Amino acid sequence: MSELRFPPGFVWGASTSAYQIEGAWNEDGRGESIWDRFSHRMGTTRNGDTGDVAADHYHRMTADVRLMQELGLTAYRFSISWPRVLPHGGGKVNPAGLDFYERLVDTLLAANVMPVATLYHWDLPQALQEVGGWPNREIVDYFADYARLMFDTLGDRVTVWDTHNEPRVAAFLGYGDGIFAPGIADYTQAYQAAHHLLLAHGRCVEVYRQGGYHGQIGIILDSEHSLPASDNEADQYACQRYYEQDTGFFADALFKGEYPASLMDWIGSMAPRVRSGDMALISSPIDFVGVNYYRTTRVAFHPGGGHLKCRATPQTLPMWGFTELGWGVFPAGLTAVLMNLVRRYGNRPLYLSENGCATRDVPDDADYVDDVERVDYLRGHIAAAHAALQAGVDLRGYFVWSLLDNFEWAEGYSPRFGLVRVDYATQRRTPKRSFYWYRGVIQRNGLAD
């Protein structure tokens, strides 16, 4: 049997986010986040689920790190809850919040797991939303101050930082479609929020460089592989618009210092207000880019398809079917996304910072899940990542989403992405088949072909 080997030092990790796993939403001085406010509002999440308890990681952190050690992770990507360390978004610091993340980082290092910290994974302090949230330009200064606090607190031990996770989702699902927190459906606000998220990223990078912290800093973008539904000109242009909003708006700003002209022309008066110097700051050099990949879509013109006038249909390969969320399985799309980023923006260091799937997990009497579908999914996508490496992409690591079953935003607790099953009634953790399979991949630094 042949083996797909990865380069020496390739990083094998898993990812989580604070609101999705920590729980303890109103304990030890933590402030309210927009997701607390949103999920407590009737009719916003499936079954009325909230992240109040989630996977209770706040109280079970040490045991969860032992699971990471058993899995053999070389890195763990977590996010910091902004309202846990700064309950009001700025001003008075919450010592208990800082202490939690210091203990987490120290426990990871003691277990020989590299900590990778994400500053923002969508849980904005509610106090800042009440003064305008991300559409308010003043939030850039709040974010810079928060970042400086975390760099000063953890920068001697954390050497890899992500400024934002998927700013597209925070802006367009939170402020445009209104299906994520804070639940505002106004695309003028959404585009302004997107600009300020990018501007805050640029300021954060500036703070990191000026502070002389030792390490690397980057950002995480999500990118679908989008294909036009036909050769018809209307479908071709619809697919272009879809790509430019999904990926181009953010990547062009970061790496070209501009927004896609055709998209700006299309959205007209909804375009963000940009001041002199903004784009230069946004495009400040960074050390790496994280890429989250989940699906491939086929895009067609549709007159009822929102302001972009398009409809995107998930694609799957015949032997795969669809995941629990109705997403297709298309591993070759991952290779295409990585190579497209290289072609458009240069061959910079990349990490696959999230990749995984929700399957119909059925536990046995011992709570064990024989998740063969997830194993097949991960095998296919790790092979696709290897194909990108063979094509010359500078891919440095792969992170599974997710370590634990968790709160999946508006979908609540129904979809399960974890390598570890969480019984939410008892908080019992049980590694699934995929846990042990991934451990084997890490041990051999490769994949049996």
C-alpha positions in Angstrom: 0.0 0.0 0.0 1.4 3.4 -1.0 1.3 6.4 1.3 0.7 10.1 0.8 3.4 11.6 2.9 3.4 15.2 4.1 6.4 17.5 4.6 8.4 17.3 7.9 7.0 19.8 10.4 3.5 19.8 8.7 1.1 20.9 11.4 -1.8 18.6 12.3 -4.5 20.3 14.4 -8.1 20.7 15.4 -10.1 23.9 15.8 -12.9 25.1 18.1 -14.4 28.5 19.0 -15.2 30.1 22.3 -19.0 30.5 22.1 -19.4 27.1 20.6 -17.7 25.1 23.4 -17.0 27.2 26.5 -20.5 27.7 28.1 -20.3 29.6 31.4 -21.9 32.4 29.6 -22.6 34.6 32.7 -19.9 33.3 35.1 -16.8 34.8 36.6 -17.4 38.3 35.3 -18.0 37.4 31.6 -20.0 40.1 29.8 -22.9 39.4 27.4 -22.1 38.8 23.7 -24.2 39.4 20.7 -24.7 35.6 20.4 -26.0 35.5 24.0 -28.5 38.2 23.2 -29.4 36.7 19.8 -29.8 33.1 20.9 -32.0 34.1 23.9 -34.4 35.7 21.5 -37.3 33.4 20.6 -37.2 32.1 17.0 -33.5 32.6 16.2 -32.0 29.1 16.6 -33.2 25.6 16.0 -35.1 24.3 19.0 -34.3 27.6 20.9 -30.8 26.3 21.6 -28.2 28.6 23.2 -24.5 28.4 24.0 -25.2 28.9 27.7 -23.6 25.6 28.5 -22.4 24.3 25.1 -19.7 21.7 25.7 -18.8 23.2 29.2 -15.2 23.5 28.1 -14.7 26.4 30.6 -15.0 23.9 33.5 -13.5 20.9 31.6 -10.6 22.5 29.9 -7.9 20.3 31.5 -9.7 17.1 30.6 -10.2 18.4 27.0 -6.5 19.1 26.6 -5.8 15.5 27.8 -8.0 14.4 24.9 -5.9 16.6 22.5 -2.8 14.9 23.9 -4.3 11.5 23.4 -5.2 12.4 19.8 -1.6 13.5 19.2 -2.4 17.0 18.0 0.6 19.2 17.2 -1.6 22.3 17.3 -4.9 23.5 18.7 -6.7 26.5 17.3 -9.1 28.2 19.8 -10.8 31.6 19.9 -10.7 34.0 22.8 -14.1 35.3 24.0 -13.8 39.1 23.8 -16.6 39.6 26.4 -14.9 37.2 28.8 -11.8 39.3 29.1 -13.4 42.8 28.4 -17.0 42.5 29.6 -17.9 45.9 28.1 -15.7 45.6 25.0 -13.2 48.0 26.5 -12.2 49.6 29.7 -12.0 47.4 32.8 -10.4 44.1 32.3 -11.8 40.9 33.8 -8.9 39.1 35.6 -10.8 35.7 35.7 -11.2 35.8 32.0 -7.5 36.4 31.3 -6.7 33.7 33.8 -8.7 31.1 32.0 -6.8 31.7 28.7 -3.5 31.8 30.5 -4.3 28.4 32.1 -5.4 27.0 28.7 -2.2 28.1 27.0 0.0 26.8 29.8 -1.9 23.4 29.8 -1.5 23.1 26.0 2.2 23.8 26.2 2.7 21.3 29.0 1.0 18.7 26.7 3.3 19.7 23.8 0.4 21.1 21.8 1.0 24.4 20.1 -1.6 27.1 20.9 -3.1 29.0 17.9 -5.2 31.9 19.1 -8.0 33.5 17.1 -9.0 37.0 18.4 -12.5 37.1 16.9 -14.9 34.3 16.1 -18.1 36.3 16.0 -18.9 36.9 19.7 -18.8 40.7 19.8 -19.5 42.2 23.2 -23.1 43.2 23.3 -22.1 46.6 24.8 -20.3 47.4 21.5 -23.3 46.3 19.4 -25.4 48.8 21.4 -23.1 51.6 20.1 -23.4 50.4 16.5 -21.4 47.2 16.3 -19.1 46.5 13.4 -20.8 49.2 11.1 -19.5 51.8 13.6 -15.9 52.8 12.7 -15.0 53.4 16.4 -15.0 49.6 16.9 -11.6 49.5 15.1 -10.0 51.2 18.1 -11.8 48.9 20.6 -10.5 45.9 18.7 -6.9 47.2 18.6 -7.0 47.8 22.3 -8.4 44.3 22.9 -5.7 42.8 20.6 -3.0 44.6 22.5 -4.3 43.3 25.8 -4.2 39.7 24.5 -0.7 40.1 22.9 0.6 41.5 26.1 -1.0 38.7 28.2 -0.2 35.7 26.0 2.4 36.9 23.5 5.3 35.3 25.4 3.7 31.9 24.9 1.4 32.1 21.9 3.3 32.6 18.6 0.6 32.1 16.1 -2.4 34.6 16.0 -5.4 34.9 13.7 -7.1 38.3 13.7 -10.5 37.1 12.5 -12.3 33.9 11.6 -14.4 34.2 8.5 -15.2 38.0 8.4 -17.6 37.3 5.5 -19.9 35.4 7.8 -19.7 38.0 10.6 -20.6 40.7 8.2 -23.0 39.2 5.7 -24.8 36.6 7.8 -24.9 38.8 10.9 -25.7 42.2 9.3 -26.9 41.4 5.8 -29.1 38.3 6.0 -29.8 38.6 9.7 -29.6 34.8 10.3 -26.6 35.1 12.7 -26.0 37.5 15.5 -26.7 40.4 15.8 -29.6 39.6 13.5 -29.7 42.7 11.3 -30.9 42.4 7.7 -29.4 45.5 6.0 -26.7 45.0 3.3 -25.6 48.6 3.6 -24.6 47.9 7.2 -23.2 44.6 6.1 -20.7 46.0 3.6 -19.7 48.7 6.1 -19.2 46.0 8.8 -17.1 44.0 6.3 -14.9 47.0 5.7 -14.4 47.7 9.4 -13.7 44.0 10.1 -10.9 44.3 7.6 -9.7 47.6 8.9 -9.6 46.2 12.4 -7.5 43.4 11.1 -5.1 45.9 9.6 -4.9 47.8 12.9 -4.3 44.6 14.8 -1.4 43.6 12.5 0.0 47.1 13.0 -0.2 46.7 16.8 1.5 43.3 16.6 4.4 44.6 14.5 4.9 47.8 16.6 4.8 45.8 19.8 7.7 43.6 18.6 5.9 40.4 19.6 7.6 37.2 18.6 5.5 35.1 16.3 3.3 35.2 13.3 -0.1 36.8 12.5 -2.6 36.2 9.8 -6.3 36.0 9.1 -8.8 33.2 8.3 -11.0 33.3 5.2 -13.7 30.9 4.2 -13.9 30.1 0.5 -16.3 28.0 -1.5 -15.3 26.5 -4.8 -17.9 28.2 -7.0 -18.7 27.0 -10.6 -21.0 28.7 -13.1 -24.1 26.6 -13.8 -23.6 26.9 -17.6 -21.8 28.8 -20.3 -24.6 31.3 -20.4 -23.3 34.8 -19.9 -25.9 35.5 -17.2 -24.7 32.4 -15.2 -21.0 33.4 -15.8 -21.5 36.9 -14.4 -23.7 35.6 -11.5 -20.8 33.2 -10.5 -18.4 36.1 -10.7 -20.5 38.2 -8.3 -20.9 35.2 -6.0 -17.1 34.7 -5.9 -16.3 38.3 -5.4 -18.6 38.6 -2.4 -17.6 35.2 -1.0 -13.9 35.6 -1.4 -12.8 38.4 -3.6 -14.1 41.3 -1.4 -11.7 40.1 1.4 -8.8 38.7 -0.5 -8.5 41.5 -3.0 -8.5 44.0 -0.1 -5.9 42.1 1.8 -3.5 41.3 -1.0 -4.3 43.9 -3.7 -5.3 46.9 -1.6 -8.7 47.3 -3.4 -12.2 45.9 -3.5 -13.4 44.2 -6.8 -14.5 47.1 -9.0 -17.2 45.1 -10.7 -18.8 44.1 -7.3 -18.6 47.7 -6.1 -20.3 48.9 -9.3 -23.0 46.2 -8.8 -23.8 47.1 -5.2 -23.8 50.8 -5.9 -25.0 52.9 -2.9 -24.5 49.9 -0.6 -20.7 50.1 -1.0 -18.7 50.8 2.1 -17.4 54.2 3.0 -13.6 54.0 2.6 -11.3 56.7 3.9 -7.9 57.6 2.6 -5.3 55.2 4.0 -7.8 52.5 4.8 -6.8 50.1 2.0 -3.1 50.5 2.7 -3.7 49.5 6.3 -5.9 46.6 5.4 -3.2 45.3 3.0 -0.4 45.4 5.5 1.8 42.3 5.0 0.8 39.2 7.0 2.6 36.0 7.7 0.0 33.4 6.5 -3.6 32.9 5.5 -5.9 30.4 7.0 -8.5 28.9 4.6 -11.7 27.2 5.8 -13.2 24.9 3.1 -16.4 23.0 3.4 -18.2 22.9 0.0 -18.4 23.4 -3.7 -21.4 25.2 -5.3 -22.8 25.7 -8.8 -24.0 29.2 -9.3 -26.8 30.3 -11.6 -28.4 33.7 -12.4 -31.8 33.9 -10.6 -34.0 37.0 -10.6 -35.2 36.2 -7.1 -31.7 35.6 -5.8 -31.3 38.6 -3.6 -29.2 41.6 -4.4 -26.6 39.5 -6.2 -29.3 37.9 -8.4 -27.9 34.4 -8.1 -28.7 31.0 -6.7 -26.0 28.7 -5.4 -26.6 24.9 -5.3 -24.3 22.6 -3.3 -22.5 20.0 -5.4 -21.6 16.5 -4.4 -19.8 13.6 -6.1 -22.1 10.6 -6.9 -20.5 8.3 -4.3 -20.7 10.8 -1.4 -24.2 12.1 -1.0 -24.9 15.1 1.3 -23.9 15.9 4.9 -26.3 16.5 7.8 -26.5 20.2 6.8 -27.3 19.4 3.2 -23.8 20.4 2.0 -22.3 18.4 -0.8 -19.0 16.5 -0.5 -16.5 17.6 -3.1 -12.8 17.1 -2.1 -11.4 18.3 -5.4 -13.0 21.7 -4.7 -10.4 22.1 -1.8 -7.5 21.6 -4.2 -9.1 24.1 -6.6 -9.7 26.7 -3.8 -6.1 26.6 -2.7 -4.7 26.7 -6.2 -7.0 29.6 -7.1 -5.7 31.6 -4.1 -2.1 31.0 -5.3 -3.0 32.0 -8.9 -4.8 35.2 -7.9 -2.7 36.4 -4.9 0.7 34.6 -5.0 2.1 31.5 -3.3 2.0 32.7 0.3 2.0 30.3 3.4 -1.4 28.8 3.8 -3.1 26.7 6.5 -6.3 24.7 6.1 -7.7 26.1 9.3 -11.1 24.3 9.2 -12.4 21.3 7.3 -14.9 18.8 8.5 -18.5 17.6 8.2 -21.6 17.0 10.2 -22.8 13.4 9.9 -25.7 11.4 11.3 -23.9 10.2 14.3 -25.6 7.3 16.1 -24.0 6.2 19.4 -24.0 2.7 20.6 -24.8 1.7 24.2 -21.3 2.8 25.2 -21.7 6.2 23.5 -19.2 5.2 20.8 -19.9 6.5 17.3 -18.7 4.5 14.3 -18.6 7.5 12.0 -17.3 5.9 8.8 -18.8 8.7 6.7 -16.7 11.3 8.6 -13.5 9.2 8.1 -14.2 9.0 4.4 -14.8 12.7 4.2 -11.6 13.5 6.0 -9.6 11.0 4.0 -10.8 12.6 0.8 -10.0 16.1 1.8 -6.6 15.3 3.3 -5.8 13.7 0.0 -7.0 16.8 -1.8 -4.7 18.9 0.4 -1.8 16.6 -0.5 -2.7 17.1 -4.2 -2.4 20.9 -3.7 1.0 20.4 -2.0 2.2 18.3 -5.0 1.0 21.1 -7.3 3.3 23.6 -5.4 0.9 25.2 -3.0 2.8 26.3 0.2 0.4 24.5 2.6 1.8 24.3 6.1 -1.0 22.6 8.1 -4.4 21.0 8.3 -7.0 21.6 11.1 -10.1 19.5 11.5 -13.4 21.1 12.5 -14.0 20.2 15.1 -12.4 18.6 18.2 -15.7 18.4 20.0 -19.4 18.3 19.1 -20.6 21.8 19.9 -23.2 24.5 19.5 -23.4 25.1 15.7 -24.8 28.6 15.7 -28.3 29.0 14.3 -28.5 25.2 13.8 -28.1 24.6 17.6 -27.0 21.2 18.8 -28.4 19.0 16.0 -25.4 19.0 13.7 -22.3 17.2 15.1 -18.9 17.9 13.7 -16.7 16.6 16.4 -14.0 13.9 16.5 -15.2 13.5 20.1 -18.9 12.9 20.9 -20.4 15.1 23.6 -23.4 13.9 25.5 -24.9 17.3 26.3 -27.0 15.9 29.2 -24.0 14.6 31.1 -21.1 16.3 29.2 -19.5 12.9 28.9 -16.8 12.8 26.1 -16.4 9.7 23.9 -13.9 9.6 21.1 -15.4 8.5 17.8 -13.9 6.2 15.1 -12.7 9.4 13.3 -10.7 10.4 16.4 -8.6 7.2 16.3 -8.3 7.4 12.5 -7.0 10.9 12.6 -4.6 10.0 15.3 -3.1 7.4 12.9 -2.7 10.1 10.2 -0.9 12.4 12.6 1.4 9.5 13.8 2.5 8.6 10.3 2.4 12.2 9.0 0.6 10.8 6.0 -2.3 9.0 4.6 -2.6 5.5 3.4 -3.5 5.8 -0.3 
